Each structure stands twice: as C-alpha cells, then as structure tokens.
Amino acid sequence: MQGSQVQNHVGTQQPVAHNAAYQQDSVYQRVRPVCQQILQVFLENESDESIHAVTMHVIDFRFNDDTNISQYLSPEAVLKGRALEALAYWIQLKAKELDAMVPLAQSCANFSQTQFQNRKMQLEQASFQSDAGGVVAEFLYAIVLQLLGVECSCLANALAGSLVGPEVLQETMALIKWPDMLLANLVRRLEDIEAKVSKVVMELYHESCFMGYEDSKSHLMQFFRFYTVQTVSGTLEVHDSPTDSAYQESAFRVHLIDSFGCLMQLLLHLEGMVSVVNGSQVVLGVDFEGVKLCRHGELCLVQMTINDDPSVVYVLDIFTLGQRAFTLSTPNGMSIKHALENSAIRKVWFDPRNDVDALYHRFGIMPEGIFDLQLAEVADRRSRGLHVGFVQGLQRCLTSCPQLEEEQQVFAERINVLGKQLFEPTCGGDYEIFRQRPLHPVILVYSAHDSRYMLLLYQMFMSSMSMEWVSRVLAGGDARARWCLNMEYIVPNSEAPDF
C-alpha cells in the first residue's frame, strides 16, 4: 500500500468577457465538448456559462507533475480522465470552502444572520406556493452562489437538485433553520460527487493503460472517505459510497472523517443511539495516534468504533480539523467532547494514560466511563488465581485472542510491523508521517486496526469476568485516566497496578 502526495495548482480563471481568444483556440475547442459531456453526466448541467467555466478551469489546471490538459488531448479516454481529475480537485476545493463555514455558522450568530436571514425570509414568504420543491431549490441555489460565487452555478444547480427530491425534501426543509447543519449536508453532497468522479477517473486510467489500478488508487485516494481492508491480501480498497455492496459486506471498513460535514453526520448517528438506549448501552472503542503522544506531543488521529456496528472504524483527522473536531455539536448538544466526558457512554480504551494526557492538556477534555482493556486482561488472569506483575501490550492481546481467526492474527502482526517501520524512529520511521496529508495508506490502516477489534476484546472480557471485576476495571480505568493530573509528565510504566 503506497500513498502519493498530490499538489493542487489551480490557475486563475479569466473573466468570460476577456476570453474571446480561447473560443478559437484548438485546445479550448478540443476540451469543451468533453467538459460539456462531463457536466451532463455528473452535474446534470448544460448551461453555456457552466461549460465555459469548467473548460477554463480544466485548461488552466496544473497536475502534480506540472503538466496541463494540452498534453493529454488523445486518446479520448485519457483526455476524459484528466479533465475529470481536474474537476475533482475543483469540487474538493469548493467543498473545503463550504466546510470551513460549518463551525463558523455554529459559533458566530452574525454569520447566520448575514448569510442566511434574508434568504430564509424569502423562503418563508414563498413556502405557501404549491411547488415547495421548486422554492427550496431556488433557495439552495441562491445560497450556494452567495457563498461560493457565480462561477459555481453548476455545483449550485446539482446541490439544489439533489436535496429537493420527494424522499429528502422534508429533511432539507427541516435543516434550513440550522445553517451549520445545512452547510454540513451540502459538504457531504459535494464529497459524494468528488468520490464518484474519481472512481470513474480510476476506471478510465486503468482501461486506457495510462496508469495501473493500484497506482491510480494511490494517486486519487485523497478523494475517498470509505475504505475496506482485506486482511488476507492486505489490500486497501476505495469506495465512492457507503452503500456500495462491497463496502457493506466487508468485515473491516474504514470511514475517514476529515471534514466537518462528515463529522456532523457521525455526531447525529451517536445522538440517535443515545436517544434510543438512554446512553447506558452505548459503547465506543477509542484509540489515538499522533506525534510523541502526550501533553508535549500532538494528537493527529482519533479512531472510534461503535457497538452498533464494530466492523466500521471511524478515523477522525484531528490534524486537519483541529480543536473544533471536539466541540462541533448537533443542535441537541452532541459532540465528541460530550461523548468522551459522558460516563453513561462507555469508552473502551487500551491503556488511556498517554492519550488522555494529550486530550486533557491540549483540549481540556477529561473522559469518564473508561473500560481499560489492558487492566481487563490483568483482571482476567488474576481472577484465575494467577500472580500478575506486569501488563501486556495490545498486539499480544490480539494475537492470543481466541475469537480472532488465524488470518486476522497474522494481519495484526503484519500491519503492526508495517506501521512502525513508517513512524517508529527505532524501526527507521518518523513520527512526522502522522502529519502528512493525504494520509499514507499504511498509516490509515494501522490506525484503524488498533481500534477494529477493541469491542471484540471487550465482549470477550465482559463474558469471562464477574461484575465485581468489571466494576474494579472501570474504577481502575478512570483512575488511570487521571494520570494526566500529575504536575509533570510521567512516562507510563508497565507494572500491573492494584485496582
């Protein structure tokens, strides 16, 4: 699994009035029909303004090797692939612009009033018309143009059309009173389009022999957020949608959360679970990765599994999202900070000391309700009358877990070695790799793997321990979390504590 850094060099688009020269340019004439077809298929838009704007973007775009579209005018499949790749970058850029507004809309009342209030009043006045879908579509179209500019009319049209269908219209109308929620939804729609475009690019590159499948996958990986891991072959596959049957059927799925749009969706999912079971049965598997992780290091990734479907690992990109990854909340107050600090939501950790040290000192969060798997393993041995002086590591627990098949145990050892070769200095690695974006595929899988089987280990220990030992493990986990309250940072030791 190899990652590739792809830089975006987007040229400045010239005003339409000053582009008469392009109308006779051979490159323009060659590229425009391709862009027209692309817009028809992916954005259902055929306006001359949109076709011209996208054509100009494709012509001005510089690929990561500093080439441009003029060098790929044939064969047709390569031209289409390169044009689509340039479009994917443009959509990604616009999605990021909208995404940056999500926390702003939540924290700044002036933003909501300035950007949305006038449009909302117009919508309310027109909502009595019979064509409610058309009214909402016009509202969304106007909002997107207001936020991103008139050159994004094709995106505004696509977004408006996708949010006013019979199955989603009522949901869209409910979101309008929450600007941050509406923006998050728009971001996710753009991310869906960008992934679908990139999937077609991969197919075109492969079919035309322009780029091998594995190379194109690494080249375009940054446009995807849904992945599956095949533990037998060790391959990482990309998926353009969570509804993809191959994604749904996989036993090891990864959902990368690197936008506030995706994060809001995860928070709504958590909120829904808590409201159904009143919080008492919601269990999260939690693990962190970063650069020398503690109060003096940097938290880069948070991995989570949820007990409603432990086969999905959510990888939150804290390096990209920053502190707002913990404070962004739903209208009802669900946030990652709330989930971690709510003792009714059980957090399954494997030795939380360094993780919580970083969490407390860098983000002001003190988690509650921790079930420490490392202490559970100690409790399991002690409950059988064994003397236990030292704790075991996660890899030892995984490779000796009877619930894991042999291939899963072998993969656990393999990905552990591959990951440490990239980040562990004693193995020739560098912790800086956790700061590299797009994420290296091995780092993504390594990080997700640490959390993938935590809930399996949790169920194994819960079924083998008495309630007295469970209570002692919970008390010991919360006590271990308070390691962060030491005045000076103390490196965690491997002694098995009394609890």
C-alpha positions in Angstrom: 0.0 0.0 0.0 1.6 3.2 -1.1 0.4 6.8 -0.7 1.0 9.7 -3.0 1.2 13.3 -2.3 -0.8 15.3 -4.9 -0.4 19.0 -5.1 -3.2 21.3 -6.4 -2.1 24.1 -8.8 -5.3 25.8 -9.9 -4.8 28.6 -12.3 -6.7 31.9 -12.2 -9.8 31.8 -14.3 -10.2 34.8 -16.7 -13.4 36.7 -16.9 -15.7 35.4 -19.6 -15.7 38.8 -21.4 -11.9 38.6 -21.9 -11.8 35.0 -23.2 -12.7 35.6 -26.8 -9.3 34.3 -27.8 -10.0 31.0 -26.3 -13.0 30.5 -28.5 -10.7 29.9 -31.5 -8.0 28.1 -29.5 -7.6 24.5 -30.6 -7.2 23.2 -27.0 -10.4 25.0 -26.0 -12.3 23.5 -28.9 -11.0 20.1 -28.1 -11.7 20.2 -24.3 -15.0 22.0 -24.3 -17.1 19.1 -25.7 -15.5 16.8 -23.1 -16.4 19.2 -20.3 -19.9 19.5 -21.7 -20.4 15.7 -21.5 -18.9 15.6 -18.0 -21.3 18.3 -16.8 -24.3 16.5 -18.4 -23.4 13.2 -16.7 -22.2 14.2 -13.2 -23.9 17.6 -12.6 -26.9 17.4 -14.9 -26.0 20.9 -16.2 -25.6 22.1 -19.8 -25.6 25.9 -19.4 -23.0 27.7 -21.6 -21.8 29.6 -18.6 -21.0 26.4 -16.7 -19.5 24.6 -19.6 -17.2 27.6 -20.3 -16.2 28.0 -16.6 -15.3 24.3 -16.2 -13.5 24.2 -19.5 -11.4 27.2 -18.4 -10.6 25.5 -15.1 -9.5 22.3 -16.8 -7.3 24.2 -19.3 -5.7 26.3 -16.5 -5.2 23.4 -14.1 -1.7 22.1 -13.5 -1.4 18.4 -12.5 1.1 17.3 -9.8 3.8 16.6 -12.4 3.3 20.2 -13.6 1.7 19.1 -16.9 -1.6 20.5 -18.2 -4.5 19.2 -20.2 -2.9 20.3 -23.6 -0.5 17.3 -23.2 -3.4 14.8 -22.9 -5.6 15.6 -25.9 -5.6 12.0 -27.0 -6.6 9.3 -26.7 -10.1 10.2 -25.7 -10.2 8.1 -22.5 -7.1 9.8 -21.2 -8.4 13.3 -22.0 -11.7 12.5 -20.2 -9.8 11.1 -17.2 -7.5 14.1 -16.9 -10.4 16.5 -17.3 -12.4 14.6 -14.6 -9.4 14.6 -12.3 -9.1 18.4 -12.7 -12.8 18.7 -11.9 -12.4 16.5 -8.8 -9.8 18.9 -7.5 -12.1 21.9 -8.1 -15.0 20.2 -6.4 -12.7 19.3 -3.4 -11.6 22.9 -3.2 -15.2 24.2 -3.1 -16.2 21.5 -0.6 -13.4 22.7 1.7 -14.6 26.3 1.3 -18.1 25.4 2.4 -16.7 23.1 5.2 -14.7 25.9 6.8 -18.1 27.7 7.2 -19.7 24.9 9.2 -18.2 25.7 12.6 -18.3 29.4 11.8 -22.0 29.2 11.2 -22.4 27.4 14.6 -20.3 29.7 16.6 -21.0 33.1 15.0 -24.5 34.4 15.1 -23.6 37.2 12.7 -22.6 34.6 10.1 -26.1 33.0 10.2 -27.9 36.3 10.2 -25.8 37.8 7.4 -25.6 34.9 5.1 -29.0 33.2 5.6 -31.5 35.5 7.1 -32.6 37.4 4.0 -32.8 34.1 2.0 -34.8 32.4 4.8 -37.3 35.3 4.8 -37.8 34.9 1.1 -38.3 31.2 1.5 -40.9 31.6 4.3 -42.8 34.1 2.1 -42.8 31.7 -0.8 -43.4 28.5 1.1 -47.1 28.8 0.7 -46.8 28.2 -3.0 -47.8 24.8 -4.4 -44.3 24.0 -5.7 -42.5 23.7 -2.4 -39.6 21.7 -4.0 -39.0 24.5 -6.6 -39.0 27.1 -3.9 -36.5 25.2 -1.8 -34.3 24.5 -4.8 -34.2 28.2 -5.7 -33.3 29.0 -2.0 -30.4 26.4 -2.0 -29.2 27.6 -5.5 -29.1 31.2 -4.3 -27.3 30.3 -1.0 -24.6 28.3 -2.8 -24.0 31.1 -5.3 -23.8 33.6 -2.5 -21.2 31.5 -0.6 -19.1 30.2 -3.4 -19.6 32.7 -6.3 -21.4 32.7 -9.6 -18.7 30.5 -11.2 -20.1 27.6 -9.2 -23.5 27.7 -10.7 -23.2 24.2 -12.0 -22.4 23.0 -8.4 -25.3 25.1 -7.0 -27.7 23.5 -9.5 -26.5 20.0 -8.7 -26.7 20.5 -5.0 -30.2 22.1 -5.2 -31.5 19.3 -7.3 -30.1 16.6 -5.0 -31.8 18.0 -1.9 -35.4 18.5 -3.1 -36.4 15.1 -4.2 -39.5 13.6 -2.7 -37.5 11.4 -0.3 -35.3 14.2 1.1 -37.4 17.4 0.7 -38.9 17.4 4.2 -35.5 16.7 5.7 -33.9 19.6 3.7 -36.7 22.0 4.9 -36.0 21.0 8.5 -32.3 21.7 8.1 -32.8 25.2 6.8 -33.3 26.6 10.3 -29.9 25.3 11.2 -27.3 26.9 8.9 -24.4 24.7 10.2 -26.5 21.5 9.6 -27.5 22.6 6.1 -23.9 23.5 5.2 -22.7 20.1 6.5 -25.2 18.4 4.3 -24.0 20.4 1.3 -20.4 19.5 2.0 -21.2 15.8 2.1 -23.1 16.0 -1.2 -20.0 17.6 -2.8 -17.8 14.9 -1.3 -20.1 12.3 -2.8 -19.7 13.8 -6.2 -16.0 14.2 -5.9 -15.7 10.5 -5.0 -17.9 9.3 -7.8 -15.9 11.4 -10.3 -12.6 10.0 -9.0 -13.9 6.4 -9.3 -14.6 7.0 -13.0 -11.1 8.5 -13.4 -9.6 5.3 -12.0 -11.5 3.2 -14.4 -10.5 5.4 -17.4 -6.8 5.4 -16.4 -6.9 1.6 -16.0 -8.7 0.9 -19.2 -6.5 3.2 -21.3 -3.3 1.8 -19.6 -2.5 5.4 -18.7 -2.0 4.3 -15.1 -2.2 0.9 -13.3 -5.1 0.3 -11.0 -3.0 0.3 -7.8 -1.2 3.5 -8.9 -4.4 5.3 -9.8 -5.9 4.3 -6.5 -3.0 5.7 -4.5 -3.0 8.8 -6.8 -6.6 9.5 -6.2 -7.0 8.2 -2.6 -7.5 11.7 -1.1 -10.9 12.0 -2.9 -12.4 9.0 -1.0 -13.6 8.6 2.6 -14.8 5.0 2.6 -12.4 2.1 2.5 -12.3 -1.6 3.1 -9.4 -3.7 4.3 -8.8 -7.3 3.1 -6.9 -9.0 5.9 -5.9 -12.0 3.7 -4.2 -10.0 0.9 -3.6 -6.8 3.0 -5.1 -4.6 0.3 -7.0 -1.4 0.9 -9.9 -0.7 -1.5 -11.6 2.6 -2.0 -15.4 3.1 -2.3 -17.4 6.1 -3.6 -20.3 5.4 -1.3 -21.2 3.6 2.0 -24.0 2.0 0.1 -21.6 0.2 -2.2 -22.3 -3.6 -1.7 -18.6 -4.4 -1.4 -18.3 -1.9 1.3 -21.4 -3.1 3.1 -20.3 -6.7 3.0 -16.7 -6.1 4.3 -15.7 -7.2 7.8 -13.2 -4.4 8.1 -14.5 -1.0 7.0 -12.9 2.4 7.5 -14.7 5.8 7.3 -12.3 8.7 7.2 -13.8 11.8 8.9 -11.7 14.7 7.6 -14.5 17.3 7.2 -17.0 18.9 9.5 -19.7 17.7 7.1 -18.7 14.1 7.8 -18.2 14.8 11.5 -21.7 16.2 11.8 -23.2 13.0 10.3 -21.2 10.9 12.9 -22.5 13.1 15.7 -26.1 12.7 14.6 -25.5 8.9 14.5 -24.2 9.0 18.1 -27.0 11.2 19.2 -29.5 8.8 17.7 -28.1 5.9 19.5 -28.0 7.7 22.9 -31.6 8.8 22.5 -32.7 5.2 21.7 -30.9 3.4 24.6 -30.6 6.4 27.0 -26.9 6.2 26.9 -26.5 3.2 29.1 -25.6 0.7 26.4 -23.6 2.8 24.0 -20.1 1.6 23.9 -17.2 3.2 22.0 -13.8 1.7 21.2 -11.3 4.5 21.3 -7.7 4.9 20.3 -5.4 7.8 19.4 -2.4 8.3 17.2 0.0 11.2 17.0 3.5 12.6 17.2 5.0 11.5 20.6 1.5 11.5 22.0 1.2 13.1 25.4 0.8 16.7 26.7 4.1 17.6 24.9 3.2 15.9 21.6 0.5 16.3 19.0 -2.8 14.4 18.7 -3.3 13.7 14.9 -5.9 10.9 14.7 -8.8 9.6 16.8 -10.1 6.2 15.9 -13.5 5.0 17.1 -15.7 2.0 16.8 -19.4 1.9 17.9 -21.1 -1.1 19.3 -24.0 -0.9 16.8 -21.5 -2.0 14.1 -18.0 -2.8 15.3 -16.8 -3.6 11.7 -16.7 0.2 10.9 -13.8 2.2 12.2 -14.2 6.0 12.2 -10.9 7.7 11.8 -11.2 11.4 12.8 -8.5 13.6 11.3 -7.7 15.9 14.2 -4.6 17.3 12.5 -6.9 18.6 9.7 -10.0 19.6 11.7 -8.2 21.0 14.8 -9.8 21.6 18.2 -13.2 22.2 16.7 -13.4 18.4 15.9 -14.1 18.0 19.7 -16.5 21.0 20.1 -18.6 20.9 16.9 -22.1 19.8 18.1 -25.5 18.9 16.9 -28.5 21.3 17.7 -29.1 19.0 20.7 -25.6 19.3 22.0 -23.9 16.0 21.0 -20.2 16.5 20.4 -17.1 14.3 20.6 -16.2 16.1 23.8 -19.6 15.3 25.3 -19.4 11.7 24.2 -16.0 11.3 25.9 -17.0 13.1 29.1 -20.4 11.4 29.5 -19.9 8.5 31.9 -23.1 6.9 30.6 -21.4 6.3 27.3 -18.7 3.6 27.9 -15.3 4.1 26.4 -13.2 1.1 25.7 -9.5 2.0 25.7 -6.3 0.1 25.8 -4.2 2.0 28.4 -5.6 5.5 28.1 -2.7 7.3 30.0 -0.8 8.9 27.2 -4.0 9.5 25.1 -5.8 11.3 28.0 -2.7 13.2 28.9 -2.8 14.8 25.4 -6.6 15.1 25.5 -6.6 16.9 28.8 -3.7 19.2 28.4 -4.2 20.2 24.8 -8.0 20.1 24.5 -9.3 20.4 28.1 -11.2 17.2 28.0 -11.4 14.7 30.9 -13.1 11.4 29.8 -15.3 9.4 32.1 -16.6 5.8 32.0 -13.4 4.2 30.8 -13.1 0.4 30.5 -9.3 -0.2 30.2 -8.7 -3.4 28.2 -5.2 -3.6 29.5 -6.5 -3.8 33.0 -9.2 -6.2 31.9 -6.5 -8.6 30.7 -4.8 -8.3 34.1 -8.1 -8.9 35.9 -8.8 -11.9 33.7 -5.5 -13.5 34.8 -5.9 -12.5 38.5 -9.5 -13.8 38.6 -8.0 -17.2 37.7 -5.6 -17.0 40.7 -2.5 -16.0 38.7 0.1 -13.6 40.0 0.3 -10.7 37.6 3.2 -8.2 37.9 3.2 -6.6 34.5 0.7 -5.6 31.8 0.6 -6.9 28.3 0.5 -4.8 25.0 -2.4 -4.7 22.6 -0.6 -6.8 19.9 0.0 -9.6 22.4 -3.7 -9.5 23.4 -4.8 -9.5 19.7 -2.6 -12.3 18.6 -3.6 -14.5 21.5 -7.3 -13.7 21.3 -9.2 -17.0 20.5 -12.1 -15.0 18.8 -9.7 -13.8 16.1 -9.2 -16.2 13.1 -5.6 -17.1 12.2 -5.6 -14.8 9.2 -6.7 -11.9 11.4 -3.9 -12.6 13.9 -1.3 -12.8 11.1 -2.6 -9.5 9.7 -2.4 -7.9 13.1 1.3 -8.7 13.4 1.9 -7.6 9.8 0.2 -4.2 9.9 1.9 -3.5 13.3 5.3 -4.1 11.7 4.5 -2.1 8.6 3.1 0.8 10.6 6.1 1.0 13.0 8.5 1.0 10.1 6.9 4.2 8.9 6.6 6.1 12.2 8.8 4.5 14.9 12.4 6.0 14.8 13.9 2.8 16.2 12.4 1.0 13.2 13.6 3.5 10.7 10.4 5.6 10.7 9.5 9.2 11.5 6.5 10.4 13.6 6.1 13.3 11.2 4.3 10.8 8.9 1.2 11.4 11.1 1.2 15.0 9.9 1.4 14.1 6.2 -1.7 14.7 4.1 -3.2 12.8 2.3 -2.7 10.1 4.9 -0.3 7.3 3.9 -2.5 4.2 3.3 -0.5 2.1 5.7 -0.9 4.7 8.5 -4.7 4.8 7.8 -5.0 1.0 8.1 -2.5 0.8 11.0 -4.5 3.4 13.0 -7.9 1.8 12.2 -6.7 -1.6 13.0 -5.8 -0.7 16.6 -9.5 0.1 17.2 -11.1 -2.5 14.9 -11.1 -5.4 17.5 -11.3 -3.4 20.7 -15.0 -4.1 21.1 -14.4 -7.8 20.4 -11.9 -7.9 23.2 -14.3 -6.0 25.4 -17.1 -8.6 24.8 -14.6 -11.4 25.5 -13.6 -10.0 28.8 -17.1 -9.0 29.8 -18.3 -12.5 29.3 -15.5 -14.0 31.3 -15.3 -11.6 34.3 -17.6 -11.3 37.3 -19.5 -8.0 37.8 -17.1 -7.3 40.8 -14.1 -7.4 38.5 -15.9 -5.3 35.8 -16.5 -2.6 38.5 -12.9 -2.8 39.5 -11.7 -2.4 35.9 -14.0 0.6 35.4 -12.7 2.2 38.5 -9.1 1.4 37.5 -9.7 2.9 34.1 -10.9 6.2 35.4 -8.1 6.3 37.9 -5.6 5.7 35.1 -7.1 8.5 33.1 -6.2 10.8 35.9 -2.5 10.1 35.2 -2.8 13.4 33.3 -3.2 15.3 36.6 0.5 14.8 37.6 2.2 18.2 37.7 4.9 16.9 35.4 4.5 14.4 32.6 5.5 10.9 33.8 6.1 8.1 31.2 3.6 5.3 31.9 5.2 2.1 33.2 4.4 -1.5 32.5 3.7 -2.5 36.1 0.3 -4.1 36.7 -1.4 -1.8 39.3 -3.7 -2.9 42.1 -7.3 -2.0 41.4 
